[in-house]
């Protein structure tokens, strides 16, 4: 994590803390490292402390979390649709 910070990456951790920012409200930096925790324990307290930003996926109903692969897909989609990726996938 320290090496990534030194390389200019913003370190983000997925968590359910009250202080976490909604992933759709986050302004995604060009260089970002996303830390996803285990499905049972989440991100370790040590890594949460090292993160620059904590993010959460807004959920409705009785479910409060997703499995890690589904969470990764949601975060990647949010990042992609933030219109900040230098990729144009429109048909030509």
Secondary structure by P-SEA (a helix, b strand, c coil): caaaaaabbbbbbbccccccccccccccccbbbbbbccccccccaaaaaaccbbbbcccccccccccaaaaaaaaaaaaaaccccccccccc
